[in-house]
Each structure stands twice: as structure tokens, then as C-alpha cells.
């Protein structure tokens, strides 16, 4: 578990890769505000459902990959090589995307990009499990998760600037260059797994690899509270994907901001998320393990109330500030998810256990952009001139409040179970002592 001081260089590398991957993911959410891009792929500006499904397509590939391919990556390649192969694959897909004409092939490319990025967080979780003890994993988890917020924060204004200053294709070429030229050298230089870990033994044949992957999956499925954590993660990611994919269009079409204003305003909630993720990691390392579920409960209430305020205030800047607060509260709970999986799982099962949690959660949450798009279109069409786009977006964002109710309930269940487990362990210990 203890590693040399270089373990933090690996964490920083994973932080950078996560940031790059999130710029990749939200690229489309900015581009759908550009008529030239919509014309290129052949969908109408009012077709919010089709626009939302572009994000859903990515999450379908991402979720399936995280669930199915993660154990094979762990068994066949290990963390380091899996990251390198993933960066090569998603760099190539990103570079080639501008050459795809039509909606169907763009959807296919988003699925393929999701497949390439799917194992990322599971591999990061495995790295942290190997190098950090349970009582010190809050900060490395939070640091890696900060890449989520930083990628979103940088992505919106960068893609917005590219859209205003150049043609939309340039954003894809820039992102491909970042993946290949920055991500791969960092992984090769700084990501190392401890050789003494027994679960990192390489299989001697394909049959051995399949057997080892099967053992990893079976072990992962025995992780305590796996179902509750998976449901909680699904709801938490549904907020992140619903809000991040529709935030640029919400600010531009529902609140009337220009593309330039949209870029920097959309980045502010992500900076709040980065700050909150760091704070959340510090809190995790300070509180007792049985109290960590309180983070889920308190933060989910904060997210829900902030979104409720955002869709009810009249002032557009107040709405933007409310979404900043919502992302801050979401950031507090974010590092508690991988930390909880690492706490309940065995080291050799951590990558696959997180693959189950993150993969299933991503598959479920991946439908949120499409569902929100359908609601936005339906309500906007039904409200006519009286409400229009604003009414549609307010209804779509209201769905995010429901996701936080699920997070709260799951956090409450985890707290009850952890308290019962702790009391049972203490009773058994006292019984042994008295005997």
C-alpha cells in the first residue's frame, strides 16, 4: 500500500488526463449552438432530443466499456498500458470526427469515443488503491476528480473561442493533439504500479486472461453495498451529465447570453466544482468512515435547492450564480464515490468494482441528456410563444432535482448500514474480550 513519493506524480497525470477527457466529452454540447455544425450533421436547431442523444451515445459506449472492458484491461494490460492504448484510440477518433458527415455516423463516433474512455476512472481508482491507504485516499481521489471540473471549466470557453475565431473542426484537431502529445508522454513517465502487488500478475495466455478477468468480475460483484453505491452513482452522474451537456444552450437560448458570455459563464460552475472536489477530499480524510454518507446527504440537498432557485429566479445572472452553487455542492460529494468503492472493495477487485459502479452509473445517467432534450422540446412546443425555449429548459432542468432525491436516499441507506455494521463489529469485539 505504501509507495514512494512519486505516487503523487501519477495522481497529477491522471488529473490531467481526466481534464482532457472532459473537454472531449463536452465539445459537442458547445458545438450544437453553432448552425454550421448542425447543418454538417443534418439536424435542426429545434431538435433537442437528437442533440441530447449525441451525449447519450457517448455515455452508452462509455458505460458498456467501463463495465465490460475494465477487468480485461486490468488482466491483460494493467493500468499503464491500458491508459496509453485508450489515449491513442480516443485521440484518433477525435481527429477523424470532422470527416464524418451525417448524424448516424457521428453518433457511432461518439459511441466509439465512449468505449475508448470507459475504463479511465476505474484504472485511476485502481492506481489510488494500490498507492494509498483507506485513511488517506480522500485527497488523491479528490485531485483526480478535480480534472472533471477543470476539463469542463476550460472546455466551455476554449471551445467557445474556437467556435467564434475559427471553424468548428479546429476544436477536434486541438483535442486530438492534446490526447496524443500531452497525455501519452505523461503516462509513460509517471504512472507506475507496484510490482509486488499479487493482483498485477500478467496472464500467460488468452485463456488465463479470461479466467483472471472472470475472477475479478465475480469478486467485484461481492463488494459490500455495491448495489446502493451503483444507484447513488447513477443519480449523481445523471446530474453532472444533464447539467453539463445542456448548460451552454440553457445560458444562450433560455437566458439570452451571447456565445462569448456563454463560454465564461458556463465555466464558472466548473471552477466551483474543482474547489469543492478538493474540499470534499479533505473532509473525507478528516471524518470517521461511518459519517462519510452524510456528505452524500447534505450535498444532495444543496444541489437540489440550488437548481430549484436557478429555474425560478427572473434575473439571468442570479440563475447562473445558482448553478455555480449547485456544482459546488455536487463537487463535495464527488470524491466520496470512488473513496466509498475503494473502502468496500478488495485491492484486486477495485478496478472492476468501480467499473461496475461507474459503468452502470454512466449507462443510466447517459440517458439524462436525451431525456432532458425530449422534455425541453416537448414543453417548448407546448408552451408556444408564451414560454418558448425558456419554459422548455426550466422543465428539463427540473429533472435534475429528482436525481438528488435519489442520492439523498442512498446516502441515508449507506449511513444506516455502516452504523449497523460498526455496532455489530464492536459487539463481537467486546464479546471476544469478555470471554
For each residue, the residues with C-beta under 8 A, 3 or more apart:
1: 130 131 132 133
2: 133
3: 6 7 130 131 132 194
4: 7
5: 8
6: 3 9 10 190 192
7: 3 4 10 11 131 132
8: 5 11 12 140
9: 6 12 13 189 190
10: 6 7 13 14 127 131 190 191 192
11: 7 8 14 15 127 128 140 143 144
12: 8 9 15 16 143 190
13: 9 10 16 17 186 187 189 190 191
14: 10 11 17 18 124 127 144 147 191
15: 11 12 18 19 143 144 146 147 150
16: 12 13 19 20 147 182 183 186
17: 13 14 20 21 83 87 120 147 183 186 187
18: 14 15 21 22 120 121 124 144 145 147 148 151
19: 15 16 22 23 147 148 150 151 154
20: 16 17 23 24 151 175 178 179 182 183
21: 17 18 24 25 90 117 120 147 151
22: 18 19 25 26 147 148 150 151 152 155
23: 19 20 26 27 151 152 154 155 158 159 175 178
24: 20 21 27 90 94 113 117 175 179
25: 21 22 28 55 58 117 151
26: 22 23 29 30 151 152 155 156 159 244 245
27: 23 24 30 31 155 159 171 172 175
28: 25 31 32 54 55 58 110 245
29: 26 32 55 244 245 246 247 248 249
30: 26 27 33 34 155 156 159 160 163 171 248 263
31: 27 28 34 37 159 163 168 171
32: 28 29 37 38 51 54 249
33: 30 163 248 249 252 253 259 262
34: 30 31 37 38 163 168
35: 38 39 45
36: 39 40 167 168
37: 31 32 34 40 41 168
38: 32 34 35 41 42 43 44 45 51
39: 35 36 42
40: 36 37 101 168
41: 37 38 101 102 103 106
42: 38 39 102 103
43: 38 47 50 51 103
44: 38 47
45: 35 38
46: 377 380
47: 43 44 50 51 377
48: 51 52 249 373 374 376 377 380 392
49: 52 53 370 373 374 377
50: 43 47 53 54 103 373
51: 32 38 43 47 48 54 249 373
52: 48 49 55 56 245 246 369 370 371 372 373 374 376
53: 49 50 56 57 107 369 370 373
54: 28 32 50 51 57 58 106 107 110 369
55: 25 28 29 52 58 59 110 241 245 366 369 370
56: 52 53 59 60 366 367 368 369 370
57: 53 54 60 61 107 108 110 111 114
58: 25 28 54 55 61 62 110 111 113 114 366
59: 55 56 62 63 114 241 362 363 365 366 367 369
60: 56 57 63 64 111 114 363 366
61: 57 58 64 65 110 111 112 113 114 115 118
62: 58 59 65 66 114 115 117 118 359 362 366
63: 59 60 66 67 114 118 358 359 360 361 362 363 364 366
64: 60 61 67 68 114 115 118 359 363
65: 61 62 68 69 70 114 115 116 117 118 119 359
66: 62 63 69 70 118 119 121 122 355 358 359 362
67: 63 64 70 118 355 356 359 360 363
68: 64 65 71 72 359
69: 65 66 72 73 115 118 119
70: 65 66 67 73 74 118 119 122 123 351 352 354 355 359
71: 68 74 75 213 214 216 217 220 351 352 355
72: 68 69 75 76 209 213
73: 69 70 76 77 78 82 119 122 123 351
74: 70 71 77 78 79 82 122 123 126 213 216 351 352
75: 71 72 203 209 212 213 216
76: 72 73 202 203 209 213
77: 73 74 80 81 82 85
78: 73 74 81 82 193 200 202
79: 74 82 83 123 126 127 191 193 351
80: 77 83 84 187 188 191 192 193
81: 77 78 84 85
82: 73 74 77 78 79 85 86 119 123
83: 17 79 80 86 87 120 123 183 187 191
84: 80 81 87 88 184 187 188
85: 77 81 82 88 89
86: 82 83 89 90 116 117 119 120
87: 17 83 84 90 91 179 180 183 184 187
88: 84 85 91 92 180 184
89: 85 86 92 93 112 115 116
90: 21 24 86 87 93 94 113 116 117 179
91: 87 88 94 95 176 179 180 183
92: 88 89 95 96 176
93: 89 90 96 97 109 112 113 116
94: 24 90 91 97 113 172 175 176 179
95: 91 92 172 173 176
96: 92 93 99 100 109
97: 93 94 100 106 109 172
98: 168 169 172 173
99: 96
100: 96 97 105 106 108 109
101: 40 41 105
102: 41 42 105 106
103: 41 42 43 50 106 107
104: 107 108
105: 100 101 102 108 109
106: 41 54 97 100 102 103 109 110
107: 53 54 57 103 104 110 111
108: 57 100 104 105 111 112
109: 93 96 97 100 105 106 112 113
110: 28 54 55 57 58 61 106 107 113 114
111: 57 58 60 61 107 108 114 115
112: 61 89 93 108 109 115 116
113: 24 58 61 90 93 94 109 110 116 117
114: 57 58 59 60 61 62 63 64 65 110 111 117 118
115: 61 62 64 65 69 89 111 112 118
116: 65 86 89 90 93 112 113
117: 21 24 25 62 65 86 90 113 114 120
118: 61 62 63 64 65 66 67 69 70 114 115 359 362
119: 65 66 69 70 73 82 86 122 123 351 355
120: 17 18 21 83 86 117 123 124
121: 18 66 124 125 144 338 354 358
122: 66 70 73 74 119 125 126 351 352 354 355 358 359
123: 70 73 74 79 82 83 119 120 126 127 351
124: 14 18 120 121 127 128 144 338
125: 121 122 128 129 141 338 341 342 350 351 354
126: 74 79 122 123 129 130 193 350 351 354
127: 10 11 14 79 123 124 130 131 191 193
128: 11 124 125 131 132 137 140 141 144 338 342
129: 125 126 132 137 342 345 347 350 351
130: 1 3 126 127 193 194 197 200 347
131: 1 3 7 10 127 128 140 194
132: 1 3 7 128 129 136 137 140
133: 1 2 136 137
134: 137 289 342 343
135: 285
136: 132 133 139 140 285
137: 128 129 132 133 134 140 141 284 285 339 342
138: 141 142 280 281 282 283 284 285 335 339
139: 136 142 143 281 282 285
140: 8 11 128 131 132 136 137 143 144 281
141: 125 128 137 138 144 145 281 284 335 338 339 342
142: 138 139 145 146 277 278 279 280 281 282 284 334 335
143: 11 12 15 139 140 146 278 281
144: 11 14 15 18 121 124 128 140 141 147 338
145: 18 141 142 148 149 277 281 331 334 335 338
146: 15 142 143 149 150 274 277 278
147: 14 15 16 17 18 19 21 22 144 150 151
148: 18 19 22 145 151 152 240 273 277 334
149: 145 146 152 153 270 271 272 273 274 276 277 327 331
150: 15 19 22 146 147 153 154 270 274
151: 18 19 20 21 22 23 25 26 147 148 154 155 270
152: 22 23 26 148 149 155 156 244 267 269 270 273
153: 149 150 156 157 267 268 270 271 273 274
154: 19 23 150 151 157 158 267
155: 22 23 26 27 30 151 152 158 159 267
156: 26 30 152 153 159 160 247 248 262 263 264 266 267 270
157: 153 154 160 161 263 264 266 267
158: 23 154 155 161 162 171 174
159: 23 26 27 30 31 155 156 162 163 171 263
160: 30 156 157 163 164 248 259 260 262 263 264 266
161: 157 158 164 165 263
162: 158 159 165 166 168 170 171 174
163: 30 31 33 34 159 160 166 168 171 259
164: 160 161 259 260
165: 161 162
166: 162 163 170
167: 36 170
168: 31 34 36 37 40 98 162 163 171
169: 98 172 173
170: 162 166 167 173 174
171: 27 30 31 158 159 162 163 168 174 175
172: 27 94 95 97 98 169 175 176
173: 95 98 169 170 176 177
174: 158 162 170 171 177 178
175: 20 23 24 27 94 171 172 178 179
176: 91 92 94 95 172 173 179 180
177: 173 174 180 181 182
178: 20 23 174 175 181 182 183
179: 20 24 87 90 91 94 175 176 182 183 184
180: 87 88 91 176 177 183 184
181: 177 178 184 185
182: 16 20 177 178 179 185 186
183: 16 17 20 83 87 91 178 179 180 186 187
184: 84 87 88 179 180 181 187 188
185: 181 182 188 189
186: 13 16 17 182 183 189 190 191
187: 13 17 80 83 84 87 183 184 190 191
188: 80 84 184 185 191
189: 9 13 185 186
190: 6 9 10 12 13 186 187
191: 10 13 14 79 80 83 127 186 187 188
192: 6 10 80
193: 78 79 80 126 127 130 197 200
194: 3 130 131 197 200
195: 200
196:
197: 130 193 194 200 347 348
198: 201 348
199: 347 348
200: 78 130 193 194 195 197
201: 198
202: 76 78
203: 75 76 206 208 209 211 212
204: 208
205: 208 209
206: 203 209 210
207: 210 211
208: 203 204 205 211 212
209: 72 75 76 203 205 206 212 213
210: 206 207 213 214
211: 203 207 208 214 215
212: 75 203 208 209 215 216
213: 71 72 74 75 76 209 210 216 217
214: 71 210 211 217 218
215: 211 212 218 219
216: 71 74 75 212 213 219 220 348 349 351 352
217: 71 213 214 220 221 352
218: 214 215 221 222
219: 215 216 222 223 346 348 349 352
220: 71 216 217 223 226 345 349 352 353 355 356
221: 217 218 226 356
222: 218 219 226 349
223: 219 220 226 341 344 345 346 349 353 356
224: 344
225: 228 229 340 344 414 417
226: 220 221 222 223 229 230 344 353 356 357
227: 230 231
228: 225 231 232 410 413 414 417
229: 225 226 232 233 337 340 341 344 357 410 414
230: 226 227 233 234 356 357 360 361
231: 227 228 234 235 406 410
232: 228 229 235 236 296 337 406 407 410 411 414
233: 229 230 236 237 337 357 358 360 361
234: 230 231 237 238 360 361 364 365 406
235: 231 232 238 239 365 403 404 406 407 410
236: 232 233 239 240 330 333 334 337 361 365 403 407
237: 233 234 240 241 361 362 364 365
238: 234 235 241 242 364 365 368 400 403
239: 235 236 242 243 303 330 368 400 403 404
240: 148 236 237 243 244 330 365
241: 55 59 237 238 244 245 365 366 368 369
242: 238 239 245 246 365 368 369 371 372 396 397 399 400 403
243: 239 240 246 247 269 307 323 326 327 397 400
244: 26 29 152 240 241 247 270
245: 26 28 29 52 55 241 242 369 372
246: 29 52 242 243 249 250 369 372 373 376 393 396 397
247: 29 156 243 244 250 251 266 269 323
248: 29 30 33 156 160 251 252 262 263 266
249: 29 32 33 48 51 246 252 253 254 393
250: 246 247 253 254 255 393 397
251: 247 248 254 255 257 261 262 265 266 316 320
252: 33 248 249 255 256 257 258 259 262
253: 33 249 250 389 393
254: 249 250 251 389 390 392 393 394
255: 250 251 252 316 319 320 390
256: 252 316
257: 251 252 261 262 265 316
258: 252 261 262
259: 33 160 163 164 252 262 263
260: 160 164 263 264
261: 251 257 258 264 265
262: 33 156 160 248 251 252 257 258 259 265 266
263: 30 156 157 159 160 161 248 259 260 266 267
264: 156 157 160 260 261 267 268
265: 251 257 261 262 268 320
266: 156 157 160 247 248 251 262 263 269 270
267: 152 153 154 155 156 157 263 264 270 271
268: 153 264 265 271 272 320 324
269: 152 243 247 266 272 273 320 323 324 326 327 328
270: 149 150 151 152 153 156 244 266 267 273 274 327
271: 149 153 267 268 274 275
272: 149 268 269 275 276 324 325 327 328 331
273: 148 149 152 153 269 270 276 277 327 328 330 331 334
274: 146 149 150 153 270 271 277 278 331
275: 271 272 278 279 328 331
276: 149 272 273 279 280 327 328 329 330 331 332 334
277: 142 145 146 148 149 273 274 280 281 331 332 334 335
278: 142 143 146 274 275 281 282
279: 142 275 276 282 283 331 332
280: 138 142 276 277 283 284 295 299 331 332 333 334 335 336
281: 138 139 140 141 142 143 145 277 278 284 285 335 339
282: 138 139 142 278 279 285 286
283: 138 279 280 286 287 295 332
284: 137 138 141 142 280 281 287 292 295 335 336 339
285: 135 136 137 138 139 281 282
286: 282 283
287: 283 284 291 292 294 295
288: 291 292
289: 134 292 343 418
290: 293 415 418 419 422
291: 287 288 294 415
292: 284 287 288 289 295 296 336 339 340 414 418
293: 290 296 297 411 412 414 415 418
294: 287 291 297 298 411 415
295: 280 283 284 287 292 298 299 332 333 336 411
296: 232 292 293 299 300 333 336 407 408 410 411 414
297: 293 294 300 301 407 408 411 412 415
298: 294 295 301 302 332
299: 280 295 296 302 303 329 330 332 333 407
300: 296 297 303 304 329 333 404 405 407 408 411
301: 297 298 304 305 329 404 408
302: 298 299 305 306 325 326 328 329 332
303: 239 299 300 306 307 326 329 330 400 404 407
304: 300 301 307 308 401 404 405 408
305: 301 302 308 309
306: 302 303 309 310 322 323 325 326 329
307: 243 303 304 310 311 322 323 326 397 398 400 401 404
308: 304 305 311 312 401
309: 305 306 312 313 318 322 325
310: 306 307 313 319 320 322 323 326 397
311: 307 308 319 393 394 397 398
312: 308 309
313: 309 310 318 319 322
314: 318
315: 318 319
316: 251 255 256 257 319 320
317: 320 321
318: 309 313 314 315 321 322
319: 255 310 311 313 315 316 322 323
320: 251 255 265 268 269 310 316 317 323 324
321: 317 318 324 325
322: 306 307 309 310 313 318 319 325 326
323: 243 247 269 306 307 310 319 320 326 327
324: 268 269 272 320 321 327 328
325: 272 302 306 309 321 322 328 329
326: 243 269 302 303 306 307 310 322 323 329 330 400
327: 149 243 269 270 272 273 276 323 324 330 331
328: 269 272 273 275 276 302 324 325 331 332
329: 276 299 300 301 302 303 306 325 326 332 333
330: 236 239 240 273 276 299 303 326 327 333 334
331: 145 149 272 273 274 275 276 277 279 280 327 328 334
332: 276 277 279 280 283 295 298 299 302 328 329 336
333: 236 280 295 296 299 300 329 330 336 337 407
334: 142 145 148 236 273 276 277 280 330 331 337
335: 138 141 142 145 277 280 281 284 338 339
336: 280 284 292 295 296 332 333 339 340
337: 229 232 233 236 333 334 340 341 357
338: 121 124 125 128 141 144 145 335 341 342 354
339: 137 138 141 281 284 292 335 336 342 343
340: 225 229 292 336 337 343 344 414
341: 125 223 229 337 338 344 345 350 353 354 357
342: 125 128 129 134 137 141 338 339 345 350 354
343: 134 289 339 340
344: 223 224 225 226 229 340 341 353
345: 129 220 223 341 342 349 350 353 354
346: 219 223 349 350
347: 129 130 197 199 350
348: 197 198 199 216 219
349: 216 219 220 222 223 345 346 352 353
350: 125 126 129 341 342 345 346 347 353 354
351: 70 71 73 74 79 119 122 123 125 126 129 216 354 355
352: 70 71 74 122 216 217 219 220 349 355 356
353: 220 223 226 341 344 345 349 350 356 357
354: 70 121 122 125 126 338 341 342 345 350 351 357 358
355: 66 67 70 71 119 122 220 351 352 358 359
356: 67 220 221 223 226 230 352 353 359 360
357: 226 229 230 233 337 341 353 354 360 361
358: 63 66 121 122 233 354 355 361 362
359: 62 63 64 65 66 67 68 70 118 122 355 356 362 363
360: 63 67 230 233 234 356 357 363 364
361: 63 230 233 234 236 237 357 358 364 365
362: 59 62 63 66 118 237 358 359 365 366
363: 59 60 63 64 67 359 360 366
364: 63 234 237 238 360 361 367
365: 59 234 235 236 237 238 240 241 242 361 362 368
366: 55 56 58 59 60 62 63 241 362 363 369
367: 56 59 364 370 371
368: 56 238 239 241 242 365 371 372 399 403
369: 52 53 54 55 56 59 241 242 245 246 366 372 373
370: 49 52 53 55 56 367 373 374
371: 52 242 367 368 374 375 399
372: 52 242 245 246 368 369 375 376 396 397 399
373: 48 49 50 51 52 53 246 369 370 376 377 396
374: 48 49 52 370 371 377 378
375: 371 372 378 379 392 395 396 399
376: 48 52 246 372 373 379 380 389 392 393 395 396
377: 46 47 48 49 373 374 380 381 392
378: 374 375 381 382 392
379: 375 376 382 383 387 391 392 394 395 396
380: 46 48 376 377 383 387 388 389 391 392 393
381: 377 378 384 392
382: 378 379
383: 379 380 386 387 388 391 392
384: 381 387 388
385: 388
386: 383 391
387: 379 380 383 384 390 391 392
388: 380 383 384 385 391 392
389: 253 254 376 380 392 393
390: 254 255 387 393 394
391: 379 380 383 386 387 388 394 395
392: 48 254 375 376 377 378 379 380 381 383 387 388 389 395 396
393: 246 249 250 253 254 311 376 380 389 390 396 397
394: 254 311 379 390 391 397 398
395: 375 376 379 391 392 398 399
396: 242 246 372 373 375 376 379 392 393 399
397: 242 243 246 250 307 310 311 372 393 394 400
398: 307 311 394 395 401 402
399: 242 368 371 372 375 395 396 402 403
400: 238 239 242 243 303 307 326 397 403 404
401: 304 307 308 398 404 405
402: 398 399 405 406
403: 235 236 238 239 242 368 399 400 406 407
404: 235 239 300 301 303 304 307 400 401 407 408
405: 300 304 401 402 408 409
406: 231 232 234 235 402 403 409 410
407: 232 235 236 296 297 299 300 303 333 403 404 410 411
408: 296 297 300 301 304 404 405 411 412
409: 405 406 412 413
410: 228 229 231 232 235 296 406 407 413 414
411: 232 293 294 295 296 297 300 407 408 414 415
412: 293 297 408 409 415 416
413: 228 409 410 416 417
414: 225 228 229 232 292 293 296 340 410 411 417 418
415: 290 291 293 294 297 411 412 418 419
416: 412 413 419 420
417: 225 228 413 414 420 421
418: 289 290 292 293 414 415 421 422
419: 290 415 416 422 423
420: 416 417 423 424
421: 417 418 424 425
422: 290 418 419 425 426
423: 419 420 426 427
424: 420 421 427 428
425: 421 422 428 429
426: 422 423 429 430
427: 423 424 430 431
428: 424 425 431 432
429: 425 426 432 433
430: 426 427 433 434
431: 427 428 434 435
432: 428 429 435
433: 429 430
434: 430 431
435: 431 432
